[in-house]
Amino acid sequence: MGATLKDYMSTVATPSIACSGLPTRIRALYIATRGRTGGWLAEAFAADSALEVILEEAVGSTAGLARLRDEAFDIVLLSHEPGELDALELIEGYRAGGANEPILVLGSQSEQEMAVLCYEVGGDEYVCVHTATTRNLIWKAARAIQRYQLRIEHQRLSQAEQSRLQREHEEAQQLLAQQGILLGELQTLDENGKVDRAKAEMLRSLDDLAAPPHLPPQLIDHYHELLRTYVIMGSGNLTCELHRLASLLVSAGLSAQQVLQLHLHVVQRMLGGLGTRSTRHVMTRADLLVMEVMVHLTEGYRRRYQQRIHPPRQLTLPGFE
């Protein structure tokens, strides 16, 4: 009954940094002046068991830069002593020299006065040594390390994504080149079904994937819009549109090679406008589109052939047989 609130609080475990996913062991470099070494800081860290801090010390900016160049640290603690060691100017030099470790500035001025200036030159945190507790310093150091690790992970993922998009773009260009080779071989078939290799070689370049001659620009633009819609929506809502397009191509007398040449020309133009965006989805949908167009085109010519060999006959009137 006589227990006090202080007695109760002494039995409650202090929250651990490990519970928040922050590091439990850090290696820190403290850059100080000759007048204020890191003994007090080491004692403060040793008195708090929230995490293990391996503190190493360098006196002066030159020694600190040399340690950062030769060794790896989780965080840099930088003493700010105006007139003797200007931490803000030093951070600018470190960042310009390629140092990207998180940096905490320890100074005697208030955080309201120095925090923004610290952020502007590339520092991660500013801590006033007169008002901050050891636990507060530890938490700020741990959070700065976590933000640094997140930045590194974000850069790694961004680079991986850029590499993936570049590979997709190269694969799409190779596939388009192979389809261009196929088109060139089809265009050089002679009456016996043999390929004129010399002429086919001239058509292998992607620059030769021009639109078929004598096609109106309106038809090319219409196919481009159709392909773009097909990439977004798929074939489910475009069956009637593709049937009408195939009927128009049949009426114009375009061959399968000419339709393929039109398709490759439009695909090449679309890929050129994608930039670094994904091309795999575009190529997959483009292949489905040309397959569907070819099916409609073949069916259109088949119906025309059937009508030619079996023309409609007018029935005779009764009594005139």
C-alpha positions in Angstrom: 0.0 0.0 0.0 2.9 2.3 0.6 4.4 1.8 -2.8 5.0 5.0 -4.7 4.7 5.9 -8.4 8.5 6.1 -8.5 8.8 2.5 -7.2 6.3 1.3 -9.8 8.1 3.0 -12.7 11.4 1.4 -11.6 9.9 -2.0 -12.2 8.8 -1.2 -15.8 11.3 -2.2 -18.5 12.7 0.7 -20.5 11.6 0.3 -24.2 14.4 -1.1 -26.3 15.6 0.3 -29.6 15.6 -3.2 -31.0 11.9 -3.4 -30.7 11.5 -0.6 -33.3 13.7 -2.2 -35.9 16.6 0.2 -35.3 20.2 -1.0 -35.1 21.4 -2.4 -31.7 25.1 -1.8 -32.4 26.6 1.1 -34.1 30.2 2.2 -34.9 30.5 5.9 -34.6 33.3 8.4 -35.4 33.5 11.5 -33.2 35.3 14.4 -34.7 36.2 16.9 -32.0 38.6 19.7 -31.1 41.6 19.4 -28.8 39.7 21.3 -26.1 36.8 18.9 -26.1 37.6 15.3 -26.6 35.2 12.4 -26.7 35.7 11.0 -23.2 32.4 12.5 -21.9 30.5 11.1 -24.9 31.9 7.6 -24.4 30.9 7.7 -20.7 27.4 8.9 -21.7 27.0 6.0 -24.1 28.4 3.5 -21.7 25.9 4.6 -19.0 22.9 3.9 -21.3 22.3 0.3 -22.3 19.8 1.0 -25.1 22.4 -0.1 -27.7 26.1 -0.8 -28.0 28.1 2.2 -29.3 31.7 1.7 -30.5 33.0 5.2 -30.4 36.2 6.2 -32.1 37.7 9.7 -32.1 39.5 12.0 -34.5 40.8 15.4 -33.6 40.3 18.0 -36.3 38.7 18.1 -39.7 41.7 16.7 -41.6 42.1 13.7 -39.3 38.3 13.1 -39.5 38.3 13.2 -43.3 41.2 10.7 -43.4 39.4 8.3 -41.2 36.2 8.5 -43.3 38.3 7.9 -46.4 40.0 4.8 -45.0 37.3 3.3 -42.8 33.5 2.7 -42.7 31.4 4.1 -39.9 27.7 3.9 -39.3 27.5 7.5 -38.2 29.6 10.6 -37.8 29.3 12.8 -34.6 30.7 16.2 -35.4 31.4 18.8 -32.7 30.4 22.3 -33.5 32.8 24.9 -32.0 32.4 28.3 -33.8 35.8 29.8 -34.4 37.6 26.5 -33.9 35.7 23.8 -35.7 32.8 25.0 -37.9 30.7 21.9 -38.4 28.4 23.4 -41.1 31.4 24.3 -43.3 32.9 20.9 -42.6 29.7 19.0 -43.6 29.7 20.8 -47.0 33.3 19.8 -47.6 32.6 16.2 -46.6 29.5 15.9 -48.8 31.4 17.5 -51.7 34.2 14.9 -51.1 31.8 12.0 -51.5 31.1 11.2 -47.8 27.5 10.0 -47.5 27.5 8.7 -43.9 24.8 10.2 -41.6 26.2 13.1 -39.7 25.0 14.4 -36.3 26.2 17.8 -35.1 26.8 18.3 -31.4 26.8 22.0 -30.3 26.0 24.3 -27.5 23.5 26.5 -29.4 19.8 25.7 -29.4 18.2 23.3 -31.8 15.7 25.9 -32.9 18.6 28.1 -34.0 20.8 25.4 -35.7 18.7 22.5 -36.9 17.6 24.1 -40.2 21.1 25.3 -40.9 22.4 21.8 -40.3 19.8 20.3 -42.7 20.6 22.8 -45.4 24.3 21.9 -45.6 23.6 18.1 -45.7 23.6 17.2 -42.0 21.1 14.7 -40.6 20.5 16.0 -37.1 21.5 18.7 -34.7 21.7 18.1 -30.9 22.2 20.7 -28.2 24.5 19.1 -25.7 23.1 21.2 -22.9 19.5 20.1 -23.2 19.5 16.7 -24.9 19.6 13.5 -22.8 21.8 10.5 -23.7 18.8 8.5 -24.7 17.6 11.3 -27.0 21.1 11.4 -28.6 21.0 7.6 -29.1 17.6 7.7 -30.7 18.5 10.5 -33.1 21.6 8.7 -34.1 19.7 5.4 -34.6 17.0 7.1 -36.7 19.6 8.9 -38.8 21.3 5.6 -39.5 17.9 4.1 -40.4 17.1 6.9 -42.8 20.5 6.5 -44.4 19.9 2.7 -44.9 16.5 3.4 -46.4 18.1 5.9 -48.9 20.7 3.3 -49.9 17.9 0.7 -50.3 15.8 3.1 -52.4 18.8 3.9 -54.6 19.5 0.2 -55.1 15.9 -0.5 -56.0 15.8 2.4 -58.4 18.9 1.3 -60.1 17.5 -2.3 -60.4 14.3 -0.9 -61.8 16.2 1.2 -64.4 18.3 -1.8 -65.3 15.1 -4.0 -65.7 13.5 -1.3 -67.9 16.6 -1.0 -70.0 16.8 -4.8 -70.5 13.1 -4.8 -71.5 13.7 -2.0 -74.0 16.7 -3.9 -75.5 14.7 -7.1 -75.7 11.8 -5.3 -77.5 14.2 -3.7 -80.0 15.8 -7.1 -80.7 12.3 -8.7 -81.2 11.4 -5.8 -83.5 14.6 -6.3 -85.4 13.9 -10.0 -85.8 10.4 -9.2 -87.1 11.9 -6.7 -89.5 14.2 -9.4 -90.8 11.2 -11.7 -91.3 9.4 -8.9 -93.2 12.5 -8.4 -95.4 12.6 -12.1 -96.2 8.9 -12.1 -97.1 9.3 -9.1 -99.3 12.2 -10.7 -101.3 10.6 -14.1 -102.0 10.7 -14.9 -105.7 8.2 -17.0 -107.7 9.9 -20.2 -106.6 9.8 -19.3 -102.9 13.5 -18.5 -102.6 14.8 -15.5 -100.6 17.0 -12.9 -102.2 19.5 -12.7 -99.4 21.3 -9.6 -100.7 18.1 -7.6 -100.8 16.9 -9.0 -97.5 20.1 -7.9 -95.8 19.3 -4.3 -96.9 16.0 -4.4 -95.1 17.3 -5.6 -91.7 17.9 -2.2 -90.3 15.1 -0.8 -88.1 15.4 2.5 -90.0 13.9 0.7 -93.0 10.7 -0.1 -91.1 8.8 2.7 -92.9 5.1 2.6 -93.5 4.0 0.9 -96.7 3.9 3.4 -99.6 0.7 4.9 -100.9 -1.0 4.5 -97.5 -2.9 7.6 -96.3 -1.5 9.1 -93.1 -5.0 8.9 -91.6 -4.9 5.1 -91.8 -1.4 5.0 -90.1 -2.6 7.4 -87.3 -5.8 5.3 -86.9 -3.7 2.1 -86.5 -1.5 3.9 -84.0 -4.5 4.9 -81.9 -5.9 1.4 -82.2 -2.7 -0.1 -80.9 -2.5 2.3 -78.0 -6.1 1.5 -77.1 -5.3 -2.2 -77.4 -2.3 -1.9 -75.1 -4.5 -0.4 -72.5 -7.8 -2.3 -72.9 -6.9 -5.5 -74.6 -9.0 -7.2 -77.3 -12.2 -7.6 -75.4 -13.8 -4.3 -76.5 -12.1 -3.9 -79.9 -13.4 -7.0 -81.8 -15.8 -4.9 -84.0 -13.2 -2.2 -84.6 -10.6 -4.8 -85.7 -13.2 -6.4 -88.0 -13.9 -3.1 -89.7 -10.2 -2.3 -90.0 -9.6 -5.7 -91.6 -12.5 -5.1 -94.0 -11.0 -1.8 -95.0 -7.5 -3.4 -95.5 -9.1 -6.1 -97.7 -11.0 -3.5 -99.7 -7.7 -1.6 -100.2 -6.0 -4.9 -101.4 -3.2 -4.8 -98.8 -1.2 -8.0 -98.5 -0.1 -9.6 -95.3 3.4 -8.3 -95.7 2.1 -4.8 -96.1 0.0 -5.1 -93.0 2.9 -6.4 -91.1 5.1 -3.6 -92.4 2.4 -1.1 -91.2 2.3 -2.8 -87.8 6.0 -2.8 -87.3 6.3 0.9 -88.3 3.6 1.9 -85.8 5.2 -0.3 -83.0 8.6 1.2 -83.6 7.1 4.7 -83.4 5.3 3.8 -80.2 8.4 2.3 -78.6 10.3 5.5 -79.4 7.9 7.5 -77.4 7.9 5.3 -74.3 11.4 6.5 -73.1 12.4 4.4 -70.1 8.9 3.1 -69.4 8.2 -0.6 -69.6 8.1 -2.0 -73.1 7.4 -5.7 -72.3 3.6 -5.1 -71.9 3.5 -3.0 -75.1 5.3 -5.7 -77.1 3.1 -8.5 -75.8 -0.1 -6.6 -76.6 1.3 -5.6 -80.0 1.9 -9.2 -80.9 -1.6 -10.1 -79.9 -3.0 -7.2 -82.0 -1.2 -8.2 -85.2 -2.2 -11.8 -84.7 -5.8 -10.8 -84.4 -5.6 -8.4 -87.3 -4.0 -11.2 -89.5 -6.8 -13.6 -88.5 -9.5 -11.0 -89.6 -7.5 -10.2 -92.7 -7.2 -13.9 -93.7 -10.9 -14.4 -93.0 -11.7 -11.4 -95.2 -9.7 -12.7 -98.1 -11.1 -16.2 -97.7 -14.7 -14.8 -97.9 -13.7 -12.8 -101.0 -12.2 -15.9 -102.6 -15.3 -18.0 -101.8 -17.5 -15.4 -103.3 -15.4 -15.3 -106.4 -15.4 -19.1 -107.0 -19.0 -19.4 -105.9 -20.7 -16.2 -107.2 -24.3 -15.6 -106.2 -26.7 -16.9 -108.8 -30.1 -15.3 -109.4 -32.9 -17.9 -109.2 -35.1 -18.2 -112.3 -38.7 -17.4 -112.2 -41.2 -20.2 -112.4 -42.0 -21.2 -115.9 -38.7 -19.9 -117.4 -36.6 -23.0 -116.5 
